[in-house]
């Protein structure tokens, strides 16, 4: 059976002493380990995959009946603001995403300071600005 035994390729050097360079100082364990640490060949790839997988909503456009109802509610809020009141409201509106198509629907609560019809923005007392054309629901708090 020994005739069929494969010869170990390291048999000739297994008993030799470990080589130590006289030209270079020994490398520290940290530097030696760093040679074998993983690296990202495609920097940013994981971020791109994560961004692509991130879900965004599509903006929903309302039918005429729903728009009339919303217009009536906005008119009521506008009248109160014009009379010097600061009505407390809950507003659902669409906020477009900065990085990809779509966005998300956000519910904002607060008091309305003014309605700027020139720029099409509703301004809350805390400074938040909501595009009027993206509002889908307005409810006065306490209704």
C-alpha positions in Angstrom: 0.0 0.0 0.0 2.9 2.3 0.6 3.7 2.2 -3.1 0.4 4.1 -3.8 0.9 6.6 -1.0 1.1 10.2 -2.4 4.2 12.1 -1.4 3.6 15.2 0.6 5.0 18.2 -1.4 6.1 19.9 1.9 8.1 17.0 3.2 11.3 18.5 2.0 10.8 21.8 3.8 8.7 20.9 6.8 11.7 20.7 9.2 13.5 23.9 8.0 13.5 26.8 10.3 11.1 29.7 9.8 12.5 32.4 7.5 13.1 35.8 9.2 14.2 38.7 7.0 17.3 40.5 7.9 16.4 43.4 5.5 12.9 44.2 6.9 11.7 44.5 10.5 8.9 42.2 11.6 5.4 43.4 10.8 3.1 44.1 13.7 0.0 41.8 14.2 -2.4 44.7 13.4 -0.7 45.5 10.1 -0.5 41.8 9.3 -4.2 41.3 10.0 -5.1 44.4 7.9 -3.7 42.7 4.8 -6.4 40.1 5.1 -9.3 42.4 6.0 -12.2 42.5 3.5 -12.6 45.5 1.3 -15.4 46.8 -0.9 -14.5 46.6 -4.5 -17.7 48.5 -5.4 -17.9 51.4 -3.0 -21.4 52.8 -2.8 -23.0 49.7 -4.3 -24.8 48.7 -1.1 -26.1 52.3 -0.7 -27.5 52.2 -4.3 -29.2 48.8 -3.7 -30.7 50.1 -0.4 -31.9 53.3 -2.1 -33.5 51.3 -5.0 -35.3 49.1 -2.5 -36.6 52.0 -0.5 -40.4 52.3 -1.0 -42.0 55.5 -2.1 -45.7 56.2 -2.7 -47.2 57.6 -5.9 -49.1 60.8 -5.7 -52.8 60.2 -5.9 -54.9 62.7 -7.8 -58.4 63.2 -6.5 -61.7 63.2 -8.4 -63.8 66.3 -8.9 -66.2 65.6 -6.0 -63.3 65.1 -3.6 -61.6 68.3 -4.8 -64.8 70.3 -4.2 -65.0 68.9 -0.6 -61.4 69.8 0.0 -61.9 73.2 -1.5 -64.8 73.9 0.8 -62.7 72.9 3.9 -59.8 75.0 2.7 -62.2 78.0 2.2 -63.4 77.6 5.8 -59.8 77.6 7.1 -58.9 80.6 4.9 -61.9 82.6 6.2 -60.8 82.0 9.8 -57.2 83.0 9.0 -58.5 86.2 7.3 -60.5 87.0 10.4 -57.3 86.9 12.5 -57.8 83.4 13.9 -55.2 80.6 14.0 -57.3 77.5 13.4 -55.9 74.2 14.6 -55.9 71.7 11.8 -54.7 68.2 10.8 -53.5 68.2 7.2 -52.6 65.2 5.1 -50.3 66.1 2.2 -47.9 64.6 -0.3 -44.2 65.3 0.1 -42.1 64.4 -3.0 -38.9 62.4 -2.5 -35.7 64.3 -3.2 -33.9 61.2 -4.6 -36.4 59.2 -6.6 -39.8 59.3 -8.2 -42.7 59.3 -5.8 -42.7 60.4 -2.2 -44.8 59.9 1.0 -48.0 61.1 2.5 -47.4 63.1 5.7 -49.9 64.1 8.4 -49.2 67.5 9.9 -50.9 69.0 12.9 -50.7 72.6 14.0 -52.1 76.0 13.7 -52.4 77.9 10.4 -50.7 81.3 10.4 -51.4 82.3 6.8 -52.3 81.1 3.4 -50.1 82.5 0.7 -52.1 82.2 -2.5 -49.4 83.8 -4.6 -46.9 81.0 -3.9 -49.5 78.4 -3.3 -48.3 77.6 0.2 -50.0 77.2 3.6 -47.8 78.5 6.4 -48.1 77.0 9.9 -47.3 79.0 13.1 -44.2 76.9 13.6 -42.9 77.8 10.2 -43.6 74.6 8.3 -44.8 75.2 4.8 -47.2 73.0 2.9 -47.9 73.2 -0.8 -51.6 73.7 -1.2 -51.7 71.7 -4.4 -50.4 68.6 -2.6 -53.0 68.7 0.2 -55.4 65.7 0.2 -57.2 66.2 3.5 -57.9 69.0 5.9 -59.7 68.6 9.2 -60.1 71.3 11.9 -59.2 69.9 15.3 -62.2 70.0 17.4 -64.7 69.3 14.5 
